[in-house]
């Protein structure tokens, strides 16, 4: 059986087609494992998500940053949304949390032009 080299649908790592699949897409082993753990947790806790997770909808890039995983949507940490963790699942969960956080307002005395 011939395998085709593809990119992981979550983190763009090289993968072999048909090896690990999530929702019909090829993914690398760490992302596959993280997604399977998330699915098992949902099943065990009988959680029925009312809407898809931001990390599933927006598919942030997944990379290693020092001793942590980073899930980043956007060009950089300053302008984008990021999540960090010691596993891809933790990074995606932190990303989901960060996605829903509001920007903090600067105090009046710190605003530019004042």
MDAnalysis code that builds the backbone (N, CA, C; Angstrom):
import MDAnalysis as mda
import numpy as np

u = mda.Universe.empty(342, n_residues=114, atom_resindex=np.repeat(np.arange(114), 3), trajectory=True)
u.add_TopologyAttr("name", ["N", "CA", "C"] * 114)
u.add_TopologyAttr("resid", np.arange(1, 115))
u.add_TopologyAttr("resname", ["UNK", "UNK", "UNK", "UNK", "UNK", "UNK", "UNK", "UNK", "UNK", "UNK", "UNK", "UNK", "UNK", "UNK", "UNK", "UNK", "UNK", "UNK", "UNK", "UNK", "UNK", "UNK", "UNK", "UNK", "UNK", "UNK", "UNK", "UNK", "UNK", "UNK", "UNK", "UNK", "UNK", "UNK", "UNK", "UNK", "UNK", "UNK", "UNK", "UNK", "UNK", "UNK", "UNK", "UNK", "UNK", "UNK", "UNK", "UNK", "UNK", "UNK", "UNK", "UNK", "UNK", "UNK", "UNK", "UNK", "UNK", "UNK", "UNK", "UNK", "UNK", "UNK", "UNK", "UNK", "UNK", "UNK", "UNK", "UNK", "UNK", "UNK", "UNK", "UNK", "UNK", "UNK", "UNK", "UNK", "UNK", "UNK", "UNK", "UNK", "UNK", "UNK", "UNK", "UNK", "UNK", "UNK", "UNK", "UNK", "UNK", "UNK", "UNK", "UNK", "UNK", "UNK", "UNK", "UNK", "UNK", "UNK", "UNK", "UNK", "UNK", "UNK", "UNK", "UNK", "UNK", "UNK", "UNK", "UNK", "UNK", "UNK", "UNK", "UNK", "UNK", "UNK"])
u.atoms.positions = np.array([
    [0.833, -1.173, 0.000],
    [0.000, 0.000, 0.000],
    [0.881, 1.240, 0.000],
    [0.663, 2.157, -0.941],
    [1.450, 3.381, -1.033],
    [0.910, 4.439, -0.089],
    [1.827, 5.101, 0.603],
    [1.447, 6.192, 1.497],
    [1.916, 7.502, 0.881],
    [1.163, 8.546, 1.102],
    [1.480, 9.871, 0.571],
    [1.873, 10.765, 1.736],
    [2.969, 11.539, 1.585],
    [3.380, 12.488, 2.613],
    [2.436, 13.683, 2.588],
    [1.859, 14.011, 3.752],
    [0.956, 15.148, 3.906],
    [1.413, 15.979, 5.089],
    [0.707, 17.073, 5.355],
    [0.949, 17.884, 6.544],
    [-0.182, 17.644, 7.531],
    [0.165, 17.642, 8.822],
    [-0.837, 17.495, 9.873],
    [-1.833, 18.645, 9.770],
    [-3.108, 18.334, 9.876],
    [-4.159, 19.344, 9.779],
    [-4.133, 20.328, 10.946],
    [-3.476, 19.958, 12.054],
    [-3.406, 20.838, 13.218],
    [-2.110, 21.638, 13.274],
    [-0.963, 20.965, 13.083],
    [0.318, 21.645, 13.346],
    [1.261, 21.691, 12.149],
    [0.875, 21.202, 10.999],
    [1.669, 21.207, 9.764],
    [2.896, 20.293, 9.782],
    [3.017, 19.407, 10.782],
    [4.109, 18.441, 10.779],
    [3.881, 17.440, 9.643],
    [4.959, 16.847, 9.136],
    [4.830, 15.859, 8.069],
    [4.179, 14.594, 8.627],
    [3.223, 14.055, 7.897],
    [2.546, 12.818, 8.297],
    [2.395, 11.919, 7.083],
    [2.157, 10.642, 7.347],
    [1.887, 9.677, 6.290],
    [0.377, 9.510, 6.212],
    [-0.185, 9.621, 5.032],
    [-1.640, 9.535, 4.884],
    [-2.167, 8.211, 5.397],
    [-3.325, 8.272, 6.033],
    [-3.984, 7.075, 6.508],
    [-3.495, 6.536, 7.827],
    [-2.411, 7.071, 8.365],
    [-1.864, 6.540, 9.618],
    [-2.715, 6.970, 10.803],
    [-2.915, 8.278, 10.999],
    [-3.740, 8.812, 12.084],
    [-4.744, 9.759, 11.451],
    [-6.018, 9.530, 11.740],
    [-7.071, 10.338, 11.129],
    [-7.970, 10.942, 12.200],
    [-8.320, 12.225, 12.033],
    [-9.300, 12.902, 12.871],
    [-10.268, 13.591, 11.931],
    [-11.528, 13.260, 12.014],
    [-12.576, 13.848, 11.156],
    [-12.189, 13.769, 9.678],
    [-11.597, 12.643, 9.285],
    [-11.250, 12.430, 7.888],
    [-9.990, 13.131, 7.427],
    [-9.258, 13.764, 8.349],
    [-8.026, 14.479, 7.992],
    [-6.833, 13.788, 8.643],
    [-5.694, 13.788, 7.950],
    [-4.479, 13.193, 8.495],
    [-3.864, 14.127, 9.521],
    [-3.452, 13.559, 10.652],
    [-2.810, 14.339, 11.701],
    [-1.600, 13.581, 12.225],
    [-0.662, 14.304, 12.872],
    [0.521, 13.662, 13.438],
    [0.151, 12.947, 14.733],
    [1.036, 12.094, 15.219],
    [0.728, 11.285, 16.399],
    [0.442, 12.127, 17.642],
    [1.238, 13.202, 17.971],
    [0.898, 13.996, 19.165],
    [-0.485, 14.640, 19.080],
    [-0.851, 15.172, 17.919],
    [-2.169, 15.802, 17.771],
    [-3.272, 14.753, 17.812],
    [-3.021, 13.600, 17.206],
    [-3.989, 12.504, 17.227],
    [-4.237, 12.074, 18.670],
    [-3.150, 11.906, 19.419],
    [-3.259, 11.488, 20.812],
    [-4.007, 12.525, 21.634],
    [-3.689, 13.814, 21.434],
    [-4.364, 14.882, 22.170],
    [-5.850, 14.911, 21.847],
    [-6.190, 14.771, 20.592],
    [-7.597, 14.796, 20.191],
    [-8.336, 13.573, 20.734],
    [-7.694, 12.409, 20.713],
    [-8.327, 11.198, 21.256],
    [-8.561, 11.343, 22.755],
    [-7.587, 11.934, 23.473],
    [-7.758, 12.145, 24.913],
    [-8.923, 13.094, 25.176],
    [-9.020, 14.154, 24.378],
    [-10.121, 15.096, 24.534],
    [-11.459, 14.394, 24.285],
    [-11.535, 13.596, 23.231],
    [-12.771, 12.880, 22.915],
    [-13.144, 11.912, 24.036],
    [-12.152, 11.235, 24.605],
    [-12.416, 10.298, 25.699],
    [-12.911, 11.048, 26.932],
    [-12.305, 12.191, 27.241],
    [-12.745, 13.001, 28.372],
    [-14.190, 13.446, 28.185],
    [-14.530, 13.882, 26.993],
    [-15.906, 14.286, 26.704],
    [-16.852, 13.121, 26.914],
    [-16.474, 11.937, 26.424],
    [-17.310, 10.741, 26.607],
    [-17.453, 10.377, 28.078],
    [-16.334, 10.389, 28.810],
    [-16.358, 9.989, 30.214],
    [-17.194, 10.938, 31.061],
    [-17.089, 12.205, 30.801],
    [-17.832, 13.193, 31.584],
    [-19.223, 13.454, 31.030],
    [-19.529, 12.780, 29.911],
    [-20.824, 12.960, 29.248],
    [-21.105, 14.429, 28.945],
    [-20.050, 15.107, 28.508],
    [-20.185, 16.513, 28.137],
    [-20.622, 16.564, 26.687],
    [-21.630, 17.324, 26.420],
    [-22.059, 17.544, 25.047],
    [-21.776, 19.008, 24.713],
    [-20.633, 19.288, 24.075],
    [-20.318, 20.681, 23.781],
    [-21.422, 21.307, 22.921],
    [-21.869, 22.491, 23.334],
    [-22.926, 23.166, 22.587],
    [-22.379, 23.807, 21.314],
    [-21.089, 24.057, 21.298],
    [-20.465, 24.618, 20.099],
    [-19.041, 24.081, 19.994],
    [-18.476, 24.077, 18.802],
    [-17.119, 23.547, 18.626],
    [-16.085, 24.373, 19.401],
    [-15.027, 23.713, 19.795],
    [-13.927, 24.396, 20.481],
    [-13.233, 25.346, 19.511],
    [-12.786, 26.535, 19.995],
    [-12.052, 27.457, 19.118],
    [-10.823, 26.798, 18.485],
    [-10.139, 25.925, 19.240],
    [-8.949, 25.270, 18.687],
    [-9.306, 24.325, 17.546],
    [-10.523, 23.803, 17.541],
    [-10.977, 22.942, 16.451],
    [-11.417, 23.778, 15.254],
    [-12.091, 24.888, 15.528],
    [-12.574, 25.756, 14.444],
    [-11.438, 26.472, 13.717],
    [-10.518, 27.071, 14.492],
    [-9.505, 27.951, 13.912],
    [-8.162, 27.284, 13.686],
    [-7.989, 26.073, 14.201],
    [-6.783, 25.264, 13.997],
    [-5.493, 26.074, 14.165],
    [-5.209, 26.511, 15.382],
    [-3.965, 27.265, 15.599],
    [-2.746, 26.396, 15.304],
    [-1.646, 27.058, 14.901],
    [-0.393, 26.329, 14.676],
    [0.093, 25.777, 15.998],
    [0.611, 24.586, 15.984],
    [1.135, 23.953, 17.185],
    [2.638, 23.818, 17.029],
    [3.398, 24.332, 18.001],
    [4.860, 24.235, 17.941],
    [5.398, 24.086, 19.357],
    [6.657, 23.707, 19.443],
    [7.309, 23.579, 20.742],
    [8.017, 24.891, 21.037],
    [7.797, 25.414, 22.260],
    [8.405, 26.661, 22.716],
    [9.131, 26.362, 24.022],
    [10.427, 26.115, 23.947],
    [11.187, 25.726, 25.132],
    [10.754, 24.339, 25.590],
    [10.217, 24.266, 26.823],
    [9.757, 22.976, 27.347],
    [8.240, 22.850, 27.303],
    [7.580, 23.703, 26.521],
    [6.119, 23.693, 26.424],
    [5.670, 23.634, 24.972],
    [4.415, 23.260, 24.793],
    [3.766, 23.350, 23.494],
    [3.069, 24.698, 23.414],
    [3.025, 25.274, 22.225],
    [2.339, 26.546, 21.992],
    [1.351, 26.358, 20.852],
    [0.096, 26.752, 21.085],
    [-0.925, 26.778, 20.041],
    [-1.163, 28.252, 19.726],
    [-0.832, 28.690, 18.504],
    [-0.885, 30.110, 18.144],
    [-1.737, 30.331, 16.911],
    [-2.684, 31.248, 17.025],
    [-3.495, 31.701, 15.890],
    [-3.152, 33.167, 15.680],
    [-2.580, 33.484, 14.532],
    [-2.150, 34.852, 14.248],
    [-0.674, 34.879, 13.937],
    [-0.203, 36.048, 13.565],
    [1.184, 36.183, 13.125],
    [2.217, 36.090, 14.232],
    [1.857, 36.509, 15.448],
    [2.809, 36.500, 16.550],
    [2.051, 36.557, 17.876],
    [2.786, 36.446, 18.981],
    [2.153, 36.433, 20.299],
    [1.496, 37.762, 20.641],
    [2.059, 38.862, 20.158],
    [1.528, 40.193, 20.465],
    [0.153, 40.413, 19.831],
    [-0.010, 40.001, 18.586],
    [-1.239, 40.282, 17.841],
    [-2.193, 39.098, 17.761],
    [-1.728, 37.919, 18.137],
    [-2.556, 36.720, 17.988],
    [-3.114, 36.228, 19.304],
    [-3.647, 35.028, 19.258],
    [-4.168, 34.341, 20.444],
    [-3.324, 33.085, 20.622],
    [-2.879, 32.836, 21.856],
    [-2.002, 31.694, 22.103],
    [-2.425, 30.940, 23.349],
    [-2.061, 29.679, 23.368],
    [-2.238, 28.838, 24.542],
    [-0.986, 28.006, 24.732],
    [-0.637, 27.711, 25.980],
    [0.575, 26.962, 26.286],
    [0.259, 25.793, 27.203],
    [1.054, 24.742, 27.106],
    [0.888, 23.593, 27.980],
    [2.003, 22.595, 27.775],
    [2.073, 21.620, 28.670],
    [3.115, 20.598, 28.579],
    [2.740, 19.468, 27.634],
    [1.551, 19.546, 27.047],
    [1.133, 18.597, 26.015],
    [0.313, 19.375, 24.994],
    [0.147, 18.844, 23.796],
    [-0.704, 19.532, 22.821],
    [-2.125, 19.741, 23.364],
    [-2.654, 18.762, 24.099],
    [-4.012, 18.900, 24.651],
    [-4.087, 20.075, 25.625],
    [-3.064, 20.233, 26.474],
    [-3.044, 21.359, 27.413],
    [-2.922, 22.685, 26.666],
    [-2.105, 22.717, 25.613],
    [-1.946, 23.943, 24.835],
    [-3.261, 24.317, 24.152],
    [-3.966, 23.334, 23.584],
    [-5.256, 23.614, 22.949],
    [-6.287, 24.067, 23.985],
    [-6.302, 23.448, 25.162],
    [-7.253, 23.849, 26.210],
    [-6.966, 25.285, 26.668],
    [-5.683, 25.630, 26.814],
    [-5.319, 26.992, 27.207],
    [-5.667, 27.982, 26.092],
    [-5.482, 27.556, 24.835],
    [-5.875, 28.387, 23.693],
    [-7.377, 28.668, 23.735],
    [-8.179, 27.630, 23.977],
    [-9.631, 27.799, 24.050],
    [-10.000, 28.805, 25.132],
    [-9.320, 28.726, 26.280],
    [-9.567, 29.664, 27.374],
    [-9.162, 31.080, 26.962],
    [-7.986, 31.213, 26.346],
    [-7.497, 32.529, 25.921],
    [-8.398, 33.149, 24.859],
    [-8.966, 32.314, 23.991],
    [-9.829, 32.802, 22.909],
    [-11.013, 33.597, 23.468],
    [-11.515, 33.165, 24.618],
    [-12.700, 33.782, 25.203],
    [-12.407, 34.912, 26.182],
    [-11.128, 35.186, 26.446],
    [-10.774, 36.272, 27.362],
    [-10.896, 37.619, 26.656],
    [-11.355, 38.607, 27.398],
    [-11.485, 39.963, 26.867],
    [-10.173, 40.706, 27.059],
    [-9.920, 41.681, 26.179],
    [-8.745, 42.529, 26.345],
    [-8.926, 43.375, 27.599],
    [-7.829, 43.585, 28.298],
    [-7.893, 44.436, 29.477],
    [-7.697, 45.885, 29.060],
    [-8.501, 46.780, 29.617],
    [-8.382, 48.201, 29.303],
    [-7.207, 48.782, 30.074],
    [-6.486, 49.703, 29.409],
    [-5.401, 50.403, 30.073],
    [-6.000, 51.494, 30.950],
    [-5.401, 51.728, 32.130],
    [-5.854, 52.845, 32.950],
    [-5.687, 54.162, 32.196],
    [-6.512, 55.140, 32.503],
    [-6.505, 56.432, 31.799],
    [-5.108, 57.042, 31.735],
    [-4.330, 56.971, 32.835],
    [-3.016, 57.616, 32.849],
    [-1.988, 56.897, 31.978],
    [-2.282, 55.668, 31.504],
    [-1.348, 54.934, 30.643],
    [-1.706, 55.016, 29.168],
    [-2.836, 55.615, 28.823],
    [-3.227, 55.696, 27.426],
    [-2.284, 56.613, 26.671],
    [-2.000, 56.246, 25.434],
    [-1.109, 57.047, 24.593],
    [-1.775, 58.379, 24.265],
    [-0.944, 59.417, 24.202],
    [-1.435, 60.738, 23.816],
    [-2.035, 61.506, 24.978],
    [-1.989, 60.948, 26.184],
    [-2.542, 61.650, 27.353],
    [-1.458, 62.361, 28.088],
])
